[in-house]
Every structure is written in structure tokens, then in C-alpha cells.
Amino acid sequence: MRLLMLGGTEFAGRPVVEAALARGWEVTVFHRGRHGAPPGVRSLHGDRTAPDGLAALAADPGEWDVVVDTWSAAPYAVRDAARLLRGRARRYVYVSSCSVYAWAPPAGYGEDAPVVEGASADAEQTAYPQDKRGGELAVLDAFGEDRSVLVRAGLLLGPYENVGRLPWWLGRTARGGPVLAPGPRELPLQYVDVRDLAEWMLNAAERELSGPYNLMSPQGHTTMGELLDACVRVTGGAAELRWTEPEVILRAGIEPWTELPVWVPPGSDLHDALHGADVSRAVAAGLRCRPVEETVADTWSWLRAIGGTAPQRPDRTRKGLDPEVEARVLAAGGSAEV
């Protein structure tokens, strides 16, 4: 198999490249050159947002079995790449997002749920849901429904994370002491390890799948308690989780998802949207999700290997809770769950 990876040097793309190389595929990586591509690939350089940014790709004589694209900004960049490649690639796999569904999708929503309005394949960058839906429309326009795979991913975790969610929790538990743990412990979570995402997409290309897929772990694959317990274990066990009721956290003005990464309060629209998708179609198509303990341990190993500080995408908000706010809430007392 021959893979063209658009991106491929950071969080969502790099595991795709590594998995393809491990299968013995021929891999071409088209990227801006800001980060080194994995060894063993052929690199082409260009900035998709610049005039003539696809020149190196246009001049290259290559043809590919599959293109994988993780773009999440202006949809026109997906449009231009897909139009350029429609006669040179058999299939286009686009890493979209469950954010493309119209707000608020009910718990258990499938791929047939309504999607956001106002999206266009020709658009400049606007809002994330419209940008991702615009990217989907661009792929469908160039490759049609039968040669495109729309991967509507949820929460991504794992090595190479440059968004700041799991690395923040690992850093916080590594510091030790009392940790504000957002309850309840048994709160079900959905996410996908980027390496499991990568393997599924390559399998989809081999099997010539098409259409949209909600791509994250089955509901209840893990819980908030299991995730944070794993963080404590791998970082040395010096942290003491203080489980705190959602109402206390919200009353303190703490922002779910950003100040306490991964967590959103149970029963909320946000929890149903982020941790309540029906993924039976992806599971039937071969999705396999590794245990949360493995994701946490491997992310911690990667963090230590790069010096303990994760890279941060400049176009994403910083995650994590101010230590003073955490201390103040913990000091209030009387809020811990039984």
C-alpha cells in the first residue's frame, strides 16, 4: 500500500505514519517542515494556506492508494488538496470530528444525526464545527461517497499529544499532594487512543470502506476514576485524589473540559455530546481500543523521554487548573464524595 499523509509529524498524524511504516507501506508525508518527519518516509514540503502551497505535491509524480488528512482549519485547504489528488489517489480518509453534529446531539447519537449548518468547502476558517464539516464536504465533492471515509473522532489521547489534556493530568499527579478529582469516580468516558485511531484508518483503507464513522471507544470503555487512578500509579503514587462533587466544582466557577481536562459534568449536553456517541458502526468495522492503563503509561513514557513538557499547539487553548483555585476549593472542605 502507498500512503500520502497530509501532516504526519505531530499528534494525530504521526501515529498513522508509524503504523503504516510498521506494515511495510510506502509513505509520503506532505508537511510544512516545522517538525521532523519519522524516519523511513519520503517528505514533500509546503504550506497549504500559502499561495502555491501545494506546488511540491502538484509537481510530484506520485500516486497513492490512500490519502489521510487531519486538517482542522479553513476548509478550502482540504478542497484544494482533494481536487488536486482525486485522479492520483484511490481513497481519501479525512479525520473529522464529532463536533460536526448539530448541537446538542442526544446521548446515543449515530452517524445519521443532523450536522451543523452554514458549512462550505470553500470557506475560510470560522468555527471548529463548521470548519470540520466544510472539510468533509470538500472530500465528498472531490472523491464522492464511495471513495471517502469521514472519521468523526471524539476525544483523542495518547503519545504525541499537543493539546494538553492527558499531559496536564500526568503533570499534576506527578507533582503529588491533594488533587482535585472531578466526580463522580464512575463517570463514563469515551475517547480514542491515537494509535488505535491510526490502525483503524489503515484497516479501513485496506478494506476499501467508505462513509462516516463515529470513532472513539465504546461508551464506558473507562471511567474518570480509572483514568486518574492510572495517572497516579504511573507517576509514582504521590498524589492523593480528592473526589469532589460536580456541583461544588461548577459553583467554584471551574470550567469543565478546559480547566479540568477530559471531564464534563454528568447529565449535561456536553457530556452526552463528548462521551455518549454510538460507535457500533466503527466497532463492527474492526475498531479495537487498548486499555486506559496502556494509553496513560505510554503517554507518561513519551513525556519523560522528551523532558517532561508536552508540545502545545498554538491554535488550541491551554488546559489545566490554576493551583490557587484548586487549593481554595480543596480547603473549603465538606465536598468530597463518600
C-alpha positions, -999 to 999 in steps of 0.1 A, spaced: 0 0 0 11 36 -7 1 63 18 1 100 13 -1 116 48 -10 153 48 7 164 80 21 134 98 46 150 121 25 157 152 -3 143 174 -30 128 151 -8 122 121 24 108 134 9 75 147 -7 70 112 28 72 96 44 50 122 17 24 119 19 24 81 57 20 81 53 -9 106 31 -26 79 57 -21 53 38 5 34 54 32 12 48 65 29 50 101 16 45 129 41 35 163 29 41 189 57 54 224 64 88 212 76 84 227 111 88 193 127 109 163 116 90 135 98 95 100 111 125 82 95 117 60 66 93 83 48 96 105 17 90 141 26 74 169 5 72 204 19 45 231 15 21 253 34 -15 246 24 -26 281 33 0 299 12 -2 308 -25 12 278 -45 14 260 -12 7 227 -29 33 232 -56 56 204 -44 27 180 -43 14 191 -77 49 186 -92 54 152 -77 45 122 -100 34 100 -71 1 81 -70 -13 66 -38 -37 40 -25 -49 63 3 -46 99 15 -50 106 52 -58 142 61 -61 156 96 -67 193 87 -88 213 111 -87 249 99 -100 266 67 -120 241 47 -106 254 14 -73 238 22 -90 204 22 -108 214 -10 -76 223 -28 -58 191 -18 -87 168 -25 -92 183 -60 -55 180 -68 -54 144 -57 -87 130 -69 -71 115 -100 -40 103 -82 -54 85 -51 -79 57 -47 -93 68 -13 -94 99 9 -96 94 47 -104 127 65 -101 130 102 -132 150 111 -148 154 145 -180 145 164 -183 183 166 -199 183 132 -232 172 147 -258 199 153 -258 210 189 -268 193 211 -268 157 199 -286 134 222 -268 106 241 -265 76 217 -264 96 185 -252 78 154 -237 89 121 -272 98 108 -277 126 134 -282 161 119 -250 180 112 -242 217 116 -255 242 91 -235 270 74 -205 249 64 -189 252 30 -159 236 13 -149 270 0 -148 287 34 -120 305 53 -115 294 89 -145 302 111 -157 279 139 -144 244 145 -176 225 138 -182 244 105 -145 240 96 -146 203 101 -179 199 83 -166 220 55 -136 197 52 -160 167 49 -179 185 21 -147 192 3 -137 155 4 -171 143 -7 -171 168 -36 -137 155 -49 -139 118 -41 -176 111 -38 -192 90 -11 -178 57 -24 -141 67 -22 -141 88 10 -140 79 47 -151 106 72 -136 98 106 -157 116 132 -133 113 160 -140 122 196 -115 130 224 -80 120 213 -55 108 238 -21 91 237 16 98 230 25 130 210 -5 149 225 0 186 218 -35 197 231 -27 195 268 -53 172 283 -37 139 294 -3 155 297 -18 180 322 -32 153 344 0 134 343 20 165 353 -5 173 380 -4 139 396 34 138 393 36 169 415 18 150 442 -2 162 471 -40 166 472 -55 167 437 -90 180 429 -106 150 412 -139 158 395 -165 133 403 -182 110 402 -155 84 400 -177 61 379 -184 88 353 -182 70 319 -157 84 294 -153 80 256 -120 87 238 -97 70 213 -60 64 216 -44 80 185 -26 47 178 -60 28 177 -74 55 155 -44 51 132 -47 13 129 -85 16 123 -79 41 94 -53 20 78 -75 -11 80 -104 9 65 -82 18 36 -72 -18 30 -108 -29 32 -119 0 10 -145 12 35 -164 44 29 -188 68 46 -189 84 80 -179 67 113 -180 79 149 -146 70 160 -140 66 197 -141 39 224 -175 23 232 -194 41 260 -180 31 294 -147 19 280 -132 36 310 -142 60 338 -129 92 353 -117 72 383 -99 46 362 -82 73 342 -69 93 372 -60 62 392 -38 52 362 -22 87 362 -14 84 399 1 49 395 24 56 366 37 89 380 47 74 413 17 73 436 25 105 455 -8 122 446 -40 119 467 -72 121 447 -98 142 464 -131 133 447 -153 162 445 -190 166 436 -197 182 402 -219 209 419 -190 221 440 -167 224 410 -193 243 390 -202 266 419 -165 275 421 -166 287 385 -142 260 373 -146 254 335 -153 217 326 -132 203 297 -106 231 298 -96 237 334 -103 201 343 -94 184 310 -114 154 298 -141 159 325 -176 173 318 -204 170 344 -228 141 341 -262 147 327 -251 177 307 -254 183 270 -216 184 268 -213 150 284 -238 135 260 -220 150 231 -185 141 241 -189 108 259 -222 95 245 -218 86 209 -229 54 193 -198 38 179 -213 4 169 -206 11 132 -168 16 138 -167 -14 162 -184 -36 136 -157 -24 111 -129 -35 134 -123 -8 159 -103 -21 189 -94 1 219 -65 -7 242 -69 -4 280 -67 31 295 -38 19 316 -17 14 284 -26 48 270 -17 65 302 16 46 308 28 51 272 19 88 273 39 92 305 69 73 290 68 96 260 66 127 282 96 117 302 115 109 270 111 145 258 120 161 291 86 162 308 70 191 289 45 183 261 44 205 230 14 228 227 -5 237 195 -6 275 192 -42 273 179 -56 255 210 -64 269 244 -41 259 273 -56 234 296 -54 230 333 -65 243 367 -48 272 385 -31 257 416 -45 286 438 -81 278 426 -75 241 433 -62 248 468 -91 271 476 -117 245 466 -100 217 484 -96 239 515 -133 246 516 -138 210 528 -171 191 531 -173 185 494 -156 152 490 -177 123 478 -182 93 501 
